[in-house]
Amino acid sequence: MRIAFFVNSIEGESPHYTTTTLALAALGRGHDVCYVTPSDFVLRADDGLAIRGLELPASNYKKSETLHKDLQSKSAEMRTFDVEEIDVLFLRNDPSLDAVDRPWAANIGIIFGRMAARRGVLVVNDPEGLAQAQNKLYFQDFPASVRPTTLISKNIEEIRAFLDGQKKGAIVKPLQGSGGKNVFKVASPKDHNLNQIFEAVSGEGYLIAQAFLPEASEGDVRFFMMNGRPLMRDGKYAAFRRVPAKGEIRSNIHVGGGPAPVEVTETMLAIAETVRPKLIHDGMFLVGLDIVGDKILEINVFTPGGLNNLSELYETNFSDSVIAALEEKKAISDAYGKRIANRELATL
């Protein structure tokens, strides 16, 4: 197969990203890999779709650092492919990173992903599903039983009234955003920092205020799901605890959160079962649930990260299982052709 990974930018990639570990696994299984960015699609006058991709040399990499070095060097070759030469388009960009400086780029993966899917390319996660998930409002469509008490507003008086009913405080964050940026804990509506927090966050649009879950002090659990079910390999779940740094409420790895092994509980599995039907309906092939207690704080459907951490924690190559699942989908696609929709194929 030829797998094209769609990312925000080549220079922004890291050897520690999940995309890198997936590319490493794909190459290790004998597939061709290229990286595609928002400026790399071409819709020709004859309605043919082409993709310019930075193709990695066919090499048996042992380390993600070596792959990343080649990706950033002249070892990778820019080539133009007719879309029929791409077997899988894996959408791995974070739209929020482009929303301010390059708004034209934020939804390009979804737009051209739809076109590629109509032309027979397997596109994951399904672009029609991703179009519904471009901000955290998507989370509100999941069953209430797995969601914290939440207010979404751009009115500070509404937020104050909400905070007044949250005896343990609340988390305030932007509706459009990722990676723990502009996430604050507010103790009460009388918090002297509330006006400052509101000004900082509301500049990005609507705000989310979520009831604070005391268990969050110990961090959250990143729980991977693939094809609507918990991702497992060798009897191990693809899940780990993200422990926040001292004095930090956010558990994101890039802001100092540390990965730690976690024992998957019946509660976590029940949560996964609750969200499974919608994930399948929306064609969400690979997602990351952020679980605290018996609730989900977020569902990451664009760039769920942490497969590299799992490899180190459990000495288990979950990325290999992800690529193997894509191989199975390609075989089904070849057998059934256009009789099977991309959204259905994405979570078979």
C-alpha positions as CSV (number, residue, x, y, z in Angstrom):
1,M,0.0,0.0,0.0
2,R,0.9,3.6,-0.3
3,I,-0.2,5.5,2.9
4,A,-0.3,9.3,2.8
5,F,-0.2,11.0,6.2
6,F,-1.8,14.4,6.2
7,V,-0.2,16.8,8.7
8,N,-0.1,20.5,9.4
9,S,3.5,20.9,8.3
10,I,6.6,18.8,7.7
11,E,8.8,21.0,9.9
12,G,6.3,20.8,12.7
13,E,6.6,17.0,13.0
14,S,8.5,15.4,15.8
15,P,10.1,12.0,16.3
16,H,7.9,11.6,19.3
17,Y,4.6,12.1,17.5
18,T,2.1,9.2,17.0
19,T,2.2,10.0,13.3
20,T,5.9,9.2,13.2
21,T,5.4,5.9,15.0
22,L,2.6,5.0,12.6
23,A,4.9,5.8,9.6
24,L,7.6,3.7,11.1
25,A,5.3,0.8,11.5
26,A,4.0,1.1,8.0
27,L,7.5,1.2,6.5
28,G,8.4,-1.8,8.6
29,R,5.5,-3.8,7.2
30,G,6.7,-3.0,3.6
31,H,4.4,-0.1,2.7
32,D,5.3,3.1,0.9
33,V,4.8,6.3,3.0
34,C,4.5,9.9,2.1
35,Y,3.6,13.1,4.0
36,V,1.1,15.6,2.7
37,T,0.4,19.1,3.9
38,P,-2.5,21.5,3.3
39,S,-0.9,23.1,0.2
40,D,-0.3,19.7,-1.6
41,F,-3.6,18.9,-3.3
42,V,-4.3,19.7,-7.0
43,L,-7.7,19.5,-8.6
44,R,-7.0,19.5,-12.3
45,A,-9.1,20.8,-15.2
46,D,-10.2,17.3,-16.1
47,D,-11.5,16.8,-12.5
48,G,-8.6,14.5,-11.7
49,L,-7.2,14.8,-8.2
50,A,-3.5,14.8,-7.6
51,I,-1.5,14.9,-4.3
52,R,2.1,16.1,-3.9
53,G,3.7,14.1,-1.2
54,L,7.1,14.0,0.5
55,E,8.0,10.3,0.1
56,L,10.3,8.6,2.5
57,P,12.9,6.3,1.1
58,A,12.1,2.6,1.3
59,S,14.2,2.0,4.4
60,N,14.0,-0.4,7.3
61,Y,14.2,2.2,10.0
62,K,14.7,1.0,13.5
63,K,14.2,4.3,15.3
64,S,11.6,7.1,14.9
65,E,14.5,9.6,15.3
66,T,16.1,8.3,12.1
67,L,12.9,8.4,10.2
68,H,12.3,12.0,11.4
69,K,15.8,13.0,10.4
70,D,15.2,11.7,6.8
71,L,11.8,13.4,6.7
72,Q,13.5,16.8,7.5
73,S,16.4,16.2,5.1
74,K,16.9,15.8,1.4
75,S,16.6,12.0,1.7
76,A,12.8,12.4,1.3
77,E,11.6,13.1,-2.3
78,M,8.7,15.3,-3.3
79,R,6.5,13.5,-5.8
80,T,3.2,14.1,-7.4
81,F,0.7,11.2,-7.3
82,D,-2.6,10.8,-9.0
83,V,-5.1,10.0,-6.3
84,E,-5.5,6.5,-7.6
85,E,-1.9,5.8,-6.6
86,I,-2.8,6.5,-2.9
87,D,-4.4,3.6,-1.0
88,V,-4.9,5.3,2.4
89,L,-5.1,9.0,3.3
90,F,-4.6,9.2,7.0
91,L,-5.8,12.7,8.2
92,R,-3.5,13.5,11.1
93,N,-3.7,17.3,11.3
94,D,-4.8,19.6,14.1
95,P,-7.2,22.2,12.6
96,S,-6.9,24.5,15.7
97,L,-3.2,25.0,14.9
98,D,-4.1,26.6,11.6
99,A,-7.3,28.4,12.6
100,V,-5.7,31.8,13.4
101,D,-2.6,32.2,11.1
102,R,-3.8,30.0,8.2
103,P,-7.6,29.7,8.4
104,W,-7.7,28.5,4.8
105,A,-5.7,25.4,5.8
106,A,-7.7,24.3,8.8
107,N,-10.4,22.3,6.9
108,I,-8.4,21.4,3.8
109,G,-7.9,17.8,4.9
110,I,-11.7,17.4,5.3
111,I,-12.5,19.1,1.9
112,F,-10.0,17.1,-0.2
113,G,-10.4,14.0,2.0
114,R,-14.0,13.9,0.8
115,M,-12.9,14.2,-2.8
116,A,-10.3,11.4,-2.3
117,A,-12.9,9.1,-0.7
118,R,-15.3,9.6,-3.6
119,R,-12.5,8.5,-5.9
120,G,-12.0,5.3,-4.0
121,V,-9.2,6.2,-1.5
122,L,-9.6,4.9,2.0
123,V,-9.7,8.0,4.2
124,V,-9.4,7.8,8.0
125,N,-10.8,9.2,10.1
126,D,-13.8,9.6,7.8
127,P,-13.9,13.2,6.6
128,E,-17.7,13.5,6.9
129,G,-17.4,12.5,10.5
130,L,-14.5,14.9,11.1
131,A,-16.5,17.7,9.6
132,Q,-18.9,17.4,12.6
133,A,-16.0,17.4,15.1
134,Q,-14.2,20.7,14.2
135,N,-14.6,22.0,17.8
136,K,-15.6,20.6,21.2
137,L,-19.3,21.0,20.5
138,Y,-19.0,17.5,18.9
139,F,-18.5,16.1,22.4
140,Q,-22.0,17.3,23.4
141,D,-23.6,14.8,20.9
142,F,-22.4,11.9,23.0
143,P,-24.5,10.4,25.9
144,A,-24.8,12.8,28.9
145,S,-23.8,10.0,31.2
146,V,-20.2,10.2,30.2
147,R,-20.0,14.0,30.1
148,P,-19.2,16.4,33.0
149,T,-21.7,19.1,33.7
150,T,-20.9,21.7,31.0
151,L,-21.8,25.3,29.9
152,I,-20.9,26.7,26.6
153,S,-21.2,30.5,26.3
154,K,-19.5,33.8,25.4
155,N,-21.3,35.7,28.2
156,I,-19.4,36.2,31.4
157,E,-22.5,36.6,33.5
158,E,-23.7,33.1,32.3
159,I,-20.3,31.8,33.2
160,R,-20.5,33.4,36.7
161,A,-23.9,31.9,37.3
162,F,-22.6,28.4,36.2
163,L,-19.6,28.7,38.5
164,D,-21.9,29.7,41.4
165,G,-23.4,26.2,41.2
166,Q,-20.1,24.3,41.1
167,K,-19.0,23.9,44.7
168,K,-15.7,22.3,43.6
169,G,-14.9,24.9,40.9
170,A,-14.8,24.5,37.2
171,I,-12.4,24.3,34.3
172,V,-12.6,27.0,31.7
173,K,-11.2,26.6,28.2
174,P,-11.8,27.6,24.6
175,L,-14.4,25.8,22.5
176,Q,-11.9,25.7,19.6
177,G,-8.5,24.5,20.8
178,S,-6.3,21.6,21.7
179,G,-3.1,20.7,23.6
180,G,-4.2,22.3,26.9
181,K,-3.8,25.8,25.6
182,N,-5.7,28.5,27.7
183,V,-7.1,26.0,30.1
184,F,-7.8,27.4,33.6
185,K,-9.3,26.2,36.9
186,V,-11.6,28.7,38.5
187,A,-12.6,28.2,42.1
188,S,-15.7,30.4,42.3
189,P,-17.5,33.3,40.5
190,K,-15.7,35.6,42.9
191,D,-12.3,34.5,41.7
192,H,-10.3,37.7,41.2
193,N,-8.7,36.3,38.1
194,L,-12.0,35.5,36.3
195,N,-12.2,38.7,34.3
196,Q,-8.6,38.2,33.1
197,I,-9.2,34.5,32.3
198,F,-12.4,35.5,30.4
199,E,-10.5,38.1,28.4
200,A,-7.7,35.7,27.5
201,V,-10.0,32.8,26.5
202,S,-13.0,34.6,24.9
203,G,-10.7,36.2,22.3
204,E,-10.6,32.7,20.7
205,G,-14.4,32.6,20.5
206,Y,-16.9,30.6,22.7
207,L,-15.8,29.2,26.1
208,I,-16.5,25.9,27.7
209,A,-17.0,25.8,31.5
210,Q,-16.9,22.2,32.9
211,A,-17.5,21.1,36.5
212,F,-14.2,20.3,38.0
213,L,-13.7,16.6,38.7
214,P,-11.5,16.1,41.9
215,E,-10.0,12.9,40.4
216,A,-8.4,15.1,37.7
217,S,-5.8,16.1,40.2
218,E,-4.2,12.7,39.6
219,G,-4.3,13.2,35.9
220,D,-6.4,11.7,33.2
221,V,-6.3,8.4,31.2
222,R,-5.6,8.5,27.5
223,F,-7.6,5.5,26.2
224,F,-7.3,4.6,22.5
225,M,-10.1,3.1,20.5
226,M,-9.8,1.6,17.0
227,N,-12.8,0.6,14.9
228,G,-15.1,1.6,17.8
229,R,-13.5,-0.7,20.2
230,P,-10.6,-0.5,22.8
231,L,-7.3,-0.9,21.0
232,M,-5.6,-4.0,22.3
233,R,-2.4,-6.0,21.4
234,D,-0.9,-9.0,23.2
235,G,-3.6,-8.8,25.8
236,K,-2.8,-5.2,26.7
237,Y,-4.9,-2.2,26.4
238,A,-3.6,0.9,24.6
239,A,-4.2,3.2,27.6
240,F,-1.9,5.2,30.0
241,R,-2.3,7.7,32.7
242,R,-1.1,11.3,32.0
243,V,0.1,12.6,35.3
244,P,0.3,16.4,35.6
245,A,3.4,18.2,36.6
246,K,3.6,19.7,40.1
247,G,1.4,22.7,40.4
248,E,-0.2,22.1,37.0
249,I,-3.9,21.2,36.3
250,R,-3.2,20.1,32.7
251,S,-2.0,16.6,32.1
252,N,-0.9,17.0,28.5
253,I,2.5,15.5,27.8
254,H,3.9,18.6,26.0
255,V,3.2,20.8,29.1
256,G,5.1,18.5,31.5
257,G,2.6,15.7,32.0
258,G,4.3,12.4,32.5
259,P,3.0,9.0,31.1
260,A,2.5,6.2,33.6
261,P,1.0,2.7,33.3
262,V,-2.6,2.3,34.2
263,E,-4.9,-0.6,35.0
264,V,-7.9,-0.5,32.7
265,T,-11.1,-0.8,34.9
266,E,-14.6,-1.9,34.2
267,T,-15.7,1.7,34.4
268,M,-13.4,2.7,31.6
269,L,-14.6,-0.2,29.4
270,A,-18.2,0.8,30.2
271,I,-17.4,4.3,29.0
272,A,-15.9,3.0,25.8
273,E,-19.0,0.9,25.2
274,T,-21.2,3.9,25.7
275,V,-19.5,6.0,23.1
276,R,-18.9,3.1,20.6
277,P,-22.1,3.4,18.6
278,K,-21.5,7.1,17.7
279,L,-17.8,6.6,16.9
280,I,-18.8,3.8,14.5
281,H,-21.6,5.9,13.0
282,D,-19.2,8.8,12.3
283,G,-16.5,6.6,10.8
284,M,-13.9,7.4,13.6
285,F,-11.2,4.8,13.0
286,L,-8.7,5.9,15.6
287,V,-9.6,8.1,18.6
288,G,-8.3,9.0,22.0
289,L,-10.6,9.3,25.0
290,D,-9.4,11.4,27.9
291,I,-11.1,9.8,30.9
292,V,-11.3,11.0,34.5
293,G,-13.3,8.9,37.0
294,D,-16.5,7.9,35.2
295,K,-16.4,10.8,32.8
296,I,-14.7,11.8,29.5
297,L,-13.1,15.2,29.4
298,E,-12.5,15.2,25.7
299,I,-12.6,12.9,22.6
300,N,-9.6,13.5,20.3
301,V,-10.5,12.5,16.8
302,F,-8.0,14.5,14.8
303,T,-4.5,13.8,16.3
304,P,-4.8,11.4,19.2
305,G,-1.3,11.1,20.5
306,G,0.6,8.8,22.9
307,L,1.3,5.6,20.9
308,N,5.0,6.2,21.3
309,N,4.5,6.4,25.1
310,L,2.6,3.1,25.1
311,S,5.4,1.4,23.2
312,E,7.8,2.5,25.9
313,L,5.5,1.7,28.8
314,Y,4.4,-1.7,27.8
315,E,6.9,-2.8,25.2
316,T,4.0,-3.4,22.8
317,N,3.8,-2.0,19.3
318,F,0.3,-0.8,19.0
319,S,1.1,1.2,15.9
320,D,1.7,-2.1,14.1
321,S,-1.8,-3.1,15.0
322,V,-3.2,0.1,13.5
323,I,-1.4,-0.4,10.2
324,A,-2.5,-4.1,10.1
325,A,-6.1,-2.9,10.5
326,L,-5.6,-0.6,7.5
327,E,-4.4,-3.6,5.5
328,E,-7.5,-5.4,6.3
329,K,-9.7,-2.5,5.2
330,K,-7.8,-2.2,2.0
331,A,-8.5,-5.9,1.3
332,I,-12.2,-5.4,2.0
333,S,-12.2,-2.3,-0.2
334,D,-10.6,-4.3,-3.1
335,A,-13.2,-7.0,-2.7
336,Y,-16.3,-4.8,-2.5
337,G,-15.2,-1.7,-4.5
338,K,-17.6,1.3,-4.3
339,R,-20.3,-0.9,-2.9
340,I,-19.1,0.0,0.6
341,A,-19.0,3.6,1.8
342,N,-15.9,5.1,3.2
343,R,-17.6,5.8,6.5
344,E,-18.6,2.2,6.9
345,L,-15.2,0.9,5.8
346,A,-13.4,3.2,8.2
347,T,-14.7,1.3,11.2
348,L,-15.0,-2.2,9.9
